[in-house]
């Protein structure tokens, strides 16, 4: 199981929607709650966030691999969690 890094900002409506989708996913797949998730607010952790190659938030990395960037869909976030669970 690998850590998921979620790059986001507190003011981003797409990030808030992604968080809602993650809650829905956790309800249907409670085992995904065991996957380590690090939420990185790029405004508060700018030095760390600048080390990663992305432009839009939310962006999801599993390990060092970017798996999703930009407007989220539930299917895209499910794929992120599935990838983190299998590694």
N, C-alpha and C positions, 0 to 999 in steps of 0.2 A: 504494500500500500504506500503510495507516495502522497506528499503534501500537495494540496491545491493552494495556489496563490491567486487571490482575487484583488486586482488593482481597481480602485474605485475612488469616488469622492462623495462626501456627505450630501452635497447639493445636487447630485446627478439623479434625475428621475429614472433613467434606465438601470442604474445601480440599485435603486430602491425596488424596482420591478424584479430585477434578478434575485434580490434577497427574498422577495415574496415567492418566486418560482422555486427557490431552494427550499423554502419551508414546505411547499407542496410536495417536492421530491422527497424530503425527509419523511413526510407523512406516509408516502407510499413505499419508500425504501428506507426503513429505519436503520439498516446496517450502514448506510452512507454517513450517518452521524459520527461513526468511528473514524472516518477519514479526516486527517488533520487539515484544517482550513485556516489559512492566514489571510485576513483582510488587510490590505495595505491602502491606506488613504494617501493618495499621491501628494496631497497638500501638506500632510503632516510628516510624511516620510519621503520627501522629495529626493534626498540623496540616494536612498535605496531604490526608489522607483526609477530613477534615471539610468540605472544599470540594465534595464530591460527594454526590449524593442517593441514598443506599442505606441499608438496614438490616441485611440479611443478607449473610454471606460464604459462599462466594465470590461476588463480583460482577464482571462483565466489562463494560468500556467499550471501544468502538472510537471513537477521537476523543473527542467529548463526548457520545456517545450510549450510554446504558445498554442492553445487549443481553441480559444475563442476570443474575439475582439469585437466590441461594438454592441449594437442593439441585441439584447438577448432573446432567445426563445427557450422554452422549456426543454425542447429536444436537444438543443445545443448544450445546455447546462447538464442534462442527463448524460450526454456523451463525455463531458469532462469528468463527472463523478465515476462513470463506468471505467474510463481510462485510468483514473487514480486507483480504483479498487483492484484492477487486474495487474498492476505493476508491482 
